[in-house]
Amino acid sequence: MEENMEEGQTQKGCSECCLKCLSGIPYASLIATILLYAGVALFCGCGHEALSGTVTILQTYFDVVRSPVDALDVFTMIDIFKYVIYGVAAAFFVYGILLMVEGFFTTGAIRVLYGDFKITTCGRCVSAWFIMLTYIFMLAWLGVTAFTSLPVFMYFNIWNTCQNTTLVESSNVCFDLRQYGIVSIGEEKKLCTASENFIKMCESNELDLTFHLFVCALAGAGAAVIAMVVAVSILIHNHVILTSKSTGRYCTRF
């Protein structure tokens, strides 16, 4: 009996083995993981550089100086956001690996490899906990997307004004940082279109680059939201199947 099985395995060609391996890949989980990594990388990389560009713009053109004491000013907040970005990148790198592991362990190829599969109560609890965690991450990324849209809106107003400087030459339009909560009410840090600093800022590449970096960071956050929605759908689908078909072999390709 064993000899016949070994002969059958040796008679299989390379294409059949490749097809068997490919049939066990969790494609939906793979797509969600790739989309998650791409979105997080885009958000973290572009967001970090956009924050650095914001510091340069504030110091160079708006004449905002860093507080000499340990006060919670805009520069301290930007430093905090950078550290948050580092944590997000590390956390979701680990989460992406867990997402792929969950996907692989719910495919038919793994179950055939380990024989008859029966999910335990602990397994169902872990699956439900993973669904809850992914749903919380989805809500968190929705909040991050909404928060990232604020600097995009602010930079769009300034960038759009620079692109239409000929239309605002007759009027003196000013951008007051107090309106955006960047500085306190007692500080007057504003930049008007008739000032020399505004013309220099429009002619430089810093404003254009920072604006488009924030747009890319917003796109990355949106991609992460889509990845979370796909991941939640996959996990719920697999959890329902594993719960209802907990006895015997049942193949899911998610």
Rosetta silent file (secondary structure, phi, psi, omega in degrees, C-alpha in Angstrom):
SEQUENCE: MEENMEEGQTQKGCSECCLKCLSGIPYASLIATILLYAGVALFCGCGHEALSGTVTILQTYFDVVRSPVDALDVFTMIDIFKYVIYGVAAAFFVYGILLMVEGFFTTGAIRVLYGDFKITTCGRCVSAWFIMLTYIFMLAWLGVTAFTSLPVFMYFNIWNTCQNTTLVESSNVCFDLRQYGIVSIGEEKKLCTASENFIKMCESNELDLTFHLFVCALAGAGAAVIAMVVAVSILIHNHVILTSKSTGRYCTRF
SCORE:     score description
SCORE:     0.000 S_00000001
   1 L     0.000  -49.015 -179.903    0.000    0.000    0.000 S_00000001
   2 H   -65.721  -36.818  178.996    2.727    2.430    0.976 S_00000001
   3 H   -64.617  -38.512  178.328    4.781    1.445   -2.059 S_00000001
   4 H   -64.808  -39.384  178.650    1.840    2.224   -4.356 S_00000001
   5 H   -64.864  -41.687  179.553    1.409    5.629   -2.745 S_00000001
   6 H   -65.724  -38.610  177.898    5.106    6.396   -3.178 S_00000001
   7 H   -64.975  -36.973  178.323    4.969    5.308   -6.807 S_00000001
   8 H   -65.996  -35.824  178.654    1.946    7.554   -7.341 S_00000001
   9 H   -69.072  -38.798 -178.294    3.798   10.502   -5.850 S_00000001
  10 H   -72.376  -25.737 -179.213    6.871    9.893   -7.999 S_00000001
  11 H   -77.895  -15.757  179.456    4.768    9.613  -11.141 S_00000001
  12 L   -69.233  136.430 -179.651    3.327   13.099  -10.657 S_00000001
  13 L   -82.355  176.853 -178.913    4.884   15.676  -12.874 S_00000001
  14 H   -67.394  -36.828 -178.796    6.249   19.094  -11.990 S_00000001
  15 H   -65.617  -38.446  178.611    3.151   20.859  -13.310 S_00000001
  16 H   -66.286  -39.721  177.676    0.843   18.808  -11.086 S_00000001
  17 H   -65.456  -39.449  178.569    2.933   19.594   -8.025 S_00000001
  18 H   -65.694  -40.632  178.550    2.932   23.295   -8.899 S_00000001
  19 H   -64.903  -37.203  178.398   -0.822   23.283   -9.366 S_00000001
  20 H   -65.664  -40.252  178.375   -1.251   21.567   -6.003 S_00000001
  21 H   -67.727  -42.097 -179.215    0.906   24.189   -4.308 S_00000001
  22 H   -66.957  -30.372 -179.751   -0.874   27.053   -6.059 S_00000001
  23 H   -69.599  -20.148  179.874   -4.271   25.681   -5.070 S_00000001
  24 L   -93.322    1.446 -179.369   -3.351   26.040   -1.410 S_00000001
  25 L   -79.517  128.800  176.608   -2.391   29.719   -1.590 S_00000001
  26 L   -78.988   88.304 -171.507   -4.892   32.019    0.173 S_00000001
  27 H   -63.988  -39.390 -179.964   -5.182   34.536   -2.647 S_00000001
  28 H   -64.806  -43.436  176.656   -7.681   36.821   -0.914 S_00000001
  29 H   -65.566  -36.336  178.571   -5.522   37.030    2.205 S_00000001
  30 H   -64.628  -43.255  178.475   -2.464   37.549    0.013 S_00000001
  31 H   -64.414  -43.646  178.798   -4.123   40.458   -1.803 S_00000001
  32 H   -61.919  -40.244 -179.703   -5.270   41.998    1.486 S_00000001
  33 H   -67.538  -44.152  178.807   -1.764   41.683    2.951 S_00000001
  34 H   -62.619  -43.135  178.622   -0.073   43.194   -0.099 S_00000001
  35 H   -64.637  -37.659  177.700   -2.579   46.059   -0.140 S_00000001
  36 H   -64.970  -47.462  179.741   -2.062   46.583    3.587 S_00000001
  37 H   -62.665  -41.190  179.848    1.729   46.679    3.273 S_00000001
  38 H   -65.010  -43.937 -179.780    1.532   49.027    0.286 S_00000001
  39 H   -65.811  -43.998  179.973   -0.887   51.377    2.066 S_00000001
  40 H   -66.154  -41.673  178.679    1.051   51.429    5.343 S_00000001
  41 H   -63.699  -41.844  179.360    4.367   51.949    3.550 S_00000001
  42 H   -66.063  -42.647 -179.557    2.916   54.785    1.482 S_00000001
  43 H   -66.574  -47.536 -175.960    1.320   56.419    4.521 S_00000001
  44 H   -68.646  -46.171 -178.080    4.346   56.083    6.794 S_00000001
  45 H   -66.510  -51.918 -179.166    6.988   57.054    4.234 S_00000001
  46 H   -68.660  -37.605  179.324    5.161   59.975    2.644 S_00000001
  47 H   -64.482  -40.239  178.523    3.695   61.113    5.954 S_00000001
  48 H   -62.863  -46.977 -179.587    7.112   61.225    7.610 S_00000001
  49 H   -68.618  -34.615  177.911    8.643   63.258    4.793 S_00000001
  50 H   -66.000  -38.008  176.682    5.603   65.546    4.616 S_00000001
  51 H   -65.806  -38.919  176.372    5.925   66.318    8.333 S_00000001
  52 H   -64.214  -40.112  176.212    9.603   67.141    7.844 S_00000001
  53 H   -65.547  -33.869  177.193    8.663   69.455    4.974 S_00000001
  54 H   -63.983  -40.396  177.597    6.045   71.103    7.173 S_00000001
  55 H   -60.799  -43.485  179.749    8.693   71.914    9.772 S_00000001
  56 H   -63.619  -42.966 -179.420   10.843   73.551    7.082 S_00000001
  57 H   -65.285  -43.757 -179.497    7.930   75.607    5.729 S_00000001
  58 H   -63.821  -41.960 -178.166    6.866   76.806    9.175 S_00000001
  59 H   -74.687  -36.193 -172.708   10.377   77.831   10.149 S_00000001
  60 H   -84.726  -43.642 -170.197   11.399   79.363    6.826 S_00000001
  61 L  -108.220  -29.279  178.558    8.303   81.167    5.566 S_00000001
  62 L   -98.515   -2.165  177.892    5.964   81.559    8.555 S_00000001
  63 L    56.939   37.511  175.885    8.781   82.453   10.986 S_00000001
  64 L   -89.739  128.148 -177.818    7.577   79.957   13.591 S_00000001
  65 L  -110.216  150.678  178.104   10.344   79.096   16.075 S_00000001
  66 L   -71.651  138.913 -178.490   10.653   76.083   18.306 S_00000001
  67 L   -66.712  133.227 -179.041    9.872   76.748   21.945 S_00000001
  68 L   -68.454  -23.873  179.081   13.038   76.875   24.091 S_00000001
  69 L   -98.655  171.180  179.831   11.267   75.095   26.953 S_00000001
  70 L   -79.511   69.834  179.104    9.613   71.684   26.931 S_00000001
  71 L  -103.524  156.986 -179.154    6.261   73.027   25.802 S_00000001
  72 L   -86.128   76.230  178.265    3.683   71.241   23.674 S_00000001
  73 L   -96.542 -174.251 -175.929    4.103   73.331   20.547 S_00000001
  74 H   -65.815  -33.130 -179.998    3.559   72.381   16.907 S_00000001
  75 H   -71.051  -36.170  175.897    7.100   71.056   16.518 S_00000001
  76 H   -66.247  -39.722  177.511    6.721   68.767   19.528 S_00000001
  77 H   -63.615  -39.619  178.197    3.456   67.467   18.099 S_00000001
  78 H   -64.195  -40.088  176.596    5.156   66.774   14.763 S_00000001
  79 H   -62.480  -39.074  178.116    7.905   64.827   16.567 S_00000001
  80 H   -64.545  -42.680  178.600    5.219   62.806   18.364 S_00000001
  81 H   -61.578  -36.149  178.530    3.480   62.060   15.058 S_00000001
  82 H   -65.024  -42.240  177.866    6.776   60.818   13.623 S_00000001
  83 H   -66.400  -35.111  175.549    7.228   58.387   16.510 S_00000001
  84 H   -62.590  -39.490  178.038    3.624   57.237   16.037 S_00000001
  85 H   -62.311  -41.488  176.932    4.440   56.556   12.372 S_00000001
  86 H   -59.876  -43.622  179.584    7.402   54.407   13.427 S_00000001
  87 H   -65.951  -39.568  178.938    5.129   52.403   15.728 S_00000001
  88 H   -63.277  -43.228 -179.893    2.441   51.997   13.063 S_00000001
  89 H   -61.483  -43.871 -179.034    4.976   50.689   10.550 S_00000001
  90 H   -69.417  -42.707 -176.325    6.336   48.105   13.012 S_00000001
  91 H   -65.127  -42.873 -176.222    2.914   47.029   14.318 S_00000001
  92 H   -82.305  -14.474  168.719    1.337   46.467   10.921 S_00000001
  93 H   -66.388  -43.525  177.535    4.383   44.638    9.627 S_00000001
  94 H   -68.521  -40.564 -178.895    3.711   42.054   12.334 S_00000001
  95 H   -63.732  -37.507  178.132   -0.049   42.184   11.718 S_00000001
  96 H   -62.298  -38.222  176.781    0.442   41.475    8.006 S_00000001
  97 H   -64.882  -43.309  178.252    2.381   38.323    8.873 S_00000001
  98 H   -63.030  -37.708  178.601   -0.391   37.211   11.235 S_00000001
  99 H   -62.980  -41.167  178.459   -2.970   37.865    8.529 S_00000001
 100 H   -69.014  -39.710  178.317   -1.100   35.622    6.091 S_00000001
 101 H   -61.954  -43.193  177.179   -0.656   32.894    8.720 S_00000001
 102 H   -60.953  -40.038  179.115   -4.389   32.978    9.426 S_00000001
 103 H   -66.399  -42.157 -178.849   -5.083   32.704    5.719 S_00000001
 104 H   -67.480  -36.079 -177.496   -2.753   29.772    5.185 S_00000001
 105 L   -79.039   -1.445  174.771   -4.123   27.811    8.114 S_00000001
 106 L  -113.165   19.565  176.106   -7.647   28.046    6.730 S_00000001
 107 L   -99.849  159.021 -178.078   -6.833   26.617    3.311 S_00000001
 108 H   -68.309  -29.782 -177.210   -7.480   23.090    2.199 S_00000001
 109 H   -64.075  -40.249 -179.938   -3.823   22.357    1.444 S_00000001
 110 H   -67.963  -37.446 -178.614   -2.788   22.776    5.084 S_00000001
 111 H   -69.786  -37.789  176.154   -5.674   20.622    6.285 S_00000001
 112 H   -64.339  -37.684 -178.991   -4.823   17.831    3.849 S_00000001
 113 H   -63.661  -39.143 -177.036   -1.210   18.027    5.006 S_00000001
 114 L   -98.113    6.532  176.591   -2.145   17.545    8.655 S_00000001
 115 L    88.367 -156.590 -175.639   -4.950   15.088    8.047 S_00000001
 116 L   -63.644  127.983 -172.683   -8.510   15.304    9.271 S_00000001
 117 L  -104.681  129.698  174.734   -9.180   18.810   10.534 S_00000001
 118 L  -134.815  119.583 -178.943  -11.415   19.594   13.471 S_00000001
 119 L   -78.248  140.208 -179.528  -11.507   23.111   14.872 S_00000001
 120 L   -95.577  171.977  177.075  -11.466   23.410   18.637 S_00000001
 121 H   -63.304  -37.819  177.628  -13.224   25.886   20.902 S_00000001
 122 H   -63.530  -40.643  178.355   -9.910   27.680   21.413 S_00000001
 123 H   -62.353  -40.471  177.644   -9.483   27.957   17.650 S_00000001
 124 H   -66.288  -36.985  178.124  -12.911   29.517   17.260 S_00000001
 125 H   -66.424  -41.319  177.809  -12.145   32.005   20.037 S_00000001
 126 H   -63.370  -41.892  178.992   -8.846   32.972   18.404 S_00000001
 127 H   -63.487  -42.546  178.981  -10.603   33.446   15.068 S_00000001
 128 H   -66.453  -39.165  178.063  -13.305   35.620   16.663 S_00000001
 129 H   -64.081  -38.272  179.268  -10.681   37.669   18.518 S_00000001
 130 H   -66.906  -35.888  176.104   -8.793   38.220   15.266 S_00000001
 131 H   -63.793  -45.751 -179.680  -12.007   39.459   13.619 S_00000001
 132 H   -62.820  -41.894 -179.942  -12.587   41.934   16.456 S_00000001
 133 H   -64.260  -42.368  179.887   -8.984   43.161   16.306 S_00000001
 134 H   -66.373  -37.635  178.122   -9.145   43.666   12.538 S_00000001
 135 H   -64.933  -39.490  176.834  -12.434   45.542   12.841 S_00000001
 136 H   -64.260  -40.816  176.842  -10.888   47.878   15.436 S_00000001
 137 H   -62.765  -37.472  178.495   -7.935   48.473   13.095 S_00000001
 138 H   -62.668  -44.257  177.836  -10.362   49.289   10.290 S_00000001
 139 H   -64.382  -38.500  179.101  -12.073   51.945   12.448 S_00000001
 140 H   -63.539  -42.013  179.734   -8.662   53.300   13.478 S_00000001
 141 H   -69.646  -29.622  172.860   -7.573   53.657    9.853 S_00000001
 142 H   -62.715  -41.443  176.573  -10.820   55.438    9.050 S_00000001
 143 H   -66.016  -39.214  177.841   -9.907   57.961   11.735 S_00000001
 144 H   -63.974  -39.772  178.531   -6.365   58.245   10.381 S_00000001
 145 H   -63.245  -43.600  178.606   -7.749   58.893    6.888 S_00000001
 146 H   -64.942  -39.388 -179.882  -10.031   61.644    8.172 S_00000001
 147 H   -68.020  -38.131 -179.613   -7.174   63.190   10.171 S_00000001
 148 H   -68.678  -24.512  179.967   -4.791   63.086    7.186 S_00000001
 149 H   -69.758  -19.968 -179.016   -7.320   64.949    5.052 S_00000001
 150 H   -66.687  -52.877  176.179   -6.927   68.054    7.257 S_00000001
 151 H   -64.372  -29.571  176.380   -3.334   68.953    6.200 S_00000001
 152 H   -63.389  -42.997  178.296   -4.263   68.035    2.623 S_00000001
 153 H   -64.131  -42.788 -179.161   -7.081   70.579    2.735 S_00000001
 154 H   -65.264  -46.253 -179.842   -4.833   73.238    4.294 S_00000001
 155 H   -69.107  -30.434  178.250   -2.018   72.718    1.809 S_00000001
 156 H   -64.668  -39.635  178.339   -4.456   72.616   -1.090 S_00000001
 157 H   -62.260  -45.314  179.757   -5.694   76.097   -0.209 S_00000001
 158 H   -67.838  -45.019 -178.757   -2.151   77.481   -0.099 S_00000001
 159 H   -63.633  -40.485  179.216   -1.027   75.560   -3.193 S_00000001
 160 H   -66.394  -36.127  176.477   -4.118   76.621   -5.152 S_00000001
 161 H   -65.761  -39.140  177.500   -3.493   80.257   -4.208 S_00000001
 162 H   -65.295  -35.556  179.746    0.085   79.978   -5.450 S_00000001
 163 H   -71.872  -18.034 -178.663   -1.147   78.528   -8.737 S_00000001
 164 L  -122.279   42.110 -178.428   -3.478   81.502   -9.192 S_00000001
 165 H   -62.463  -31.456 -179.515   -1.251   84.335   -7.986 S_00000001
 166 H   -67.216  -25.937 -178.819   -2.211   86.492  -10.970 S_00000001
 167 H   -82.457  -19.243 -177.320   -5.862   86.383   -9.877 S_00000001
 168 L  -110.603   14.308  179.848   -5.136   87.519   -6.317 S_00000001
 169 L   -66.095  -34.452 -178.253   -2.682   90.297   -7.091 S_00000001
 170 L   -74.559  -23.241 -179.562   -5.342   92.938   -6.603 S_00000001
 171 L  -118.069  149.013 -178.018   -6.359   91.554   -3.192 S_00000001
 172 L  -101.451   97.204  179.798   -4.168   90.697   -0.236 S_00000001
 173 L   -90.681  133.519 -177.190   -5.113   87.191    0.915 S_00000001
 174 E  -120.400  144.742  175.298   -3.583   86.059    4.216 S_00000001
 175 E  -111.799  110.396 -177.434   -3.143   82.614    5.755 S_00000001
 176 E   -99.158  122.533 -178.340   -3.278   82.816    9.542 S_00000001
 177 H   -66.604  -19.397  177.929   -1.913   79.778   11.376 S_00000001
 178 H   -67.335  -26.242  178.260   -4.234   80.494   14.283 S_00000001
 179 H   -67.595  -26.389 -179.046   -7.167   79.434   12.097 S_00000001
 180 H   -99.110    1.896  179.299   -5.692   75.931   11.841 S_00000001
 181 L    73.558   16.890 -178.571   -4.753   75.651   15.513 S_00000001
 182 L   -76.436  -37.930  176.289   -1.045   75.433   14.720 S_00000001
 183 L  -120.396  165.706 -179.248   -0.113   78.340   17.006 S_00000001
 184 L   -73.367  165.417 -177.651   -1.845   79.790   20.034 S_00000001
 185 L   -63.364  -32.054 -178.198   -4.347   82.625   19.803 S_00000001
 186 L   -71.608  -19.877  178.919   -1.867   85.069   21.314 S_00000001
 187 L   -91.512  138.528  177.725    0.644   84.539   18.508 S_00000001
 188 L  -111.415   96.304  179.379    0.127   86.242   15.180 S_00000001
 189 L  -121.254   93.855  179.874    1.751   84.086   12.525 S_00000001
 190 E  -132.930  155.902 -177.713    0.244   84.811    9.156 S_00000001
 191 E  -129.170  121.944 -176.627    1.505   84.943    5.603 S_00000001
 192 E  -104.026  153.705 -176.348   -0.064   87.249    3.023 S_00000001
 193 L   -65.514  -23.022 -179.290    0.100   86.942   -0.731 S_00000001
 194 L   -84.868   -5.645 -177.224    1.699   90.376   -1.055 S_00000001
 195 L   -82.838  159.304 -179.688    4.643   89.446    1.176 S_00000001
 196 H   -71.014  -34.547  179.480    8.045   88.403   -0.092 S_00000001
 197 H   -63.510  -36.936  179.597    8.010   85.177    1.917 S_00000001
 198 H   -66.243  -40.874  179.078    4.820   84.044    0.199 S_00000001
 199 H   -64.887  -41.649  178.740    6.338   84.609   -3.254 S_00000001
 200 H   -64.408  -40.475 -179.825    9.484   82.701   -2.247 S_00000001
 201 H   -64.091  -40.457  179.911    7.409   79.832   -0.868 S_00000001
 202 H   -68.159  -32.603 -179.216    5.399   79.568   -4.086 S_00000001
 203 H   -80.214  -18.776 -179.360    8.565   79.577   -6.187 S_00000001
 204 L   -81.452  167.231  177.843   10.252   76.890   -4.100 S_00000001
 205 L   -90.103   -6.562 -174.018    9.705   73.149   -4.465 S_00000001
 206 H   -68.105  -42.948 -178.843    9.015   72.616   -0.770 S_00000001
 207 H   -66.206  -47.940 -179.010    5.342   73.558   -0.853 S_00000001
 208 H   -62.249  -42.990 -179.351    4.548   71.514   -3.955 S_00000001
 209 H   -67.045  -44.315 -178.884    6.461   68.487   -2.685 S_00000001
 210 H   -65.098  -40.278  179.115    4.957   68.598    0.803 S_00000001
 211 H   -61.734  -47.113 -178.249    1.430   68.966   -0.555 S_00000001
 212 H   -71.851  -27.382  173.902    1.769   65.981   -2.869 S_00000001
 213 H   -66.842  -39.532  176.435    3.413   63.920   -0.128 S_00000001
 214 H   -66.481  -35.784  176.496    0.380   64.502    2.081 S_00000001
 215 H   -63.672  -42.664  177.396   -1.864   63.480   -0.828 S_00000001
 216 H   -65.006  -38.350  177.124    0.119   60.240   -1.191 S_00000001
 217 H   -64.273  -38.384  176.318   -0.114   59.661    2.564 S_00000001
 218 H   -64.309  -40.988  177.217   -3.895   60.113    2.334 S_00000001
 219 H   -63.882  -38.893  177.420   -4.012   57.599   -0.518 S_00000001
 220 H   -64.145  -41.524  176.982   -1.977   55.154    1.569 S_00000001
 221 H   -63.693  -38.896  176.404   -4.376   55.488    4.497 S_00000001
 222 H   -64.268  -39.607  176.901   -7.290   54.867    2.128 S_00000001
 223 H   -63.896  -37.423  177.514   -5.564   51.750    0.784 S_00000001
 224 H   -65.353  -37.559  176.860   -5.093   50.511    4.354 S_00000001
 225 H   -62.526  -45.495  178.652   -8.825   51.005    5.011 S_00000001
 226 H   -61.294  -41.460  178.102   -9.679   48.951    1.916 S_00000001
 227 H   -61.892  -39.407  179.053   -7.231   46.248    3.052 S_00000001
 228 H   -67.135  -38.608  177.874   -8.894   46.158    6.471 S_00000001
 229 H   -63.536  -44.246  178.205  -12.357   45.822    4.903 S_00000001
 230 H   -63.199  -42.909 -179.036  -11.140   42.939    2.732 S_00000001
 231 H   -63.964  -42.232  178.908   -9.438   41.286    5.713 S_00000001
 232 H   -62.797  -42.313  178.830  -12.558   41.555    7.878 S_00000001
 233 H   -61.738  -42.519  179.480  -14.670   40.027    5.106 S_00000001
 234 H   -63.763  -46.085 -176.459  -12.213   37.145    4.709 S_00000001
 235 H   -66.166  -39.853  178.054  -12.016   36.470    8.439 S_00000001
 236 H   -65.045  -43.168  178.213  -15.793   36.523    8.912 S_00000001
 237 H   -58.981  -48.070 -179.105  -16.243   34.181    5.946 S_00000001
 238 H   -67.319  -37.016 -179.663  -13.682   31.722    7.285 S_00000001
 239 H   -64.884  -41.214  178.899  -15.005   31.931   10.838 S_00000001
 240 H   -63.674  -42.710 -178.396  -18.527   31.075    9.729 S_00000001
 241 H   -68.895  -42.005 -179.350  -17.298   28.111    7.691 S_00000001
 242 H   -67.416  -29.556  179.697  -14.988   26.823   10.414 S_00000001
 243 H   -77.897  -42.776 -177.195  -17.780   27.054   12.957 S_00000001
 244 H   -79.875  -27.936 -179.893  -20.480   25.425   10.839 S_00000001
 245 L  -118.035   56.501 -174.355  -18.184   22.812    9.281 S_00000001
 246 L   -81.655   -5.326  179.021  -15.984   22.021   12.253 S_00000001
 247 L  -115.254  140.225  178.046  -15.934   18.284   11.561 S_00000001
 248 L    79.621 -173.113 -178.551  -14.183   16.612    8.658 S_00000001
 249 L   -93.016  130.129  176.494  -12.335   18.242    5.812 S_00000001
 250 L  -140.830  124.527 -170.925  -13.742   21.423    4.404 S_00000001
 251 L   -97.074  124.367  169.245  -11.733   23.498    1.958 S_00000001
 252 L  -119.421  141.225 -176.660  -11.724   27.287    1.997 S_00000001
 253 L  -107.755   31.590  179.452   -9.524   29.242   -0.367 S_00000001
 254 L  -110.481    0.000    0.000   -9.399   32.470    1.579 S_00000001
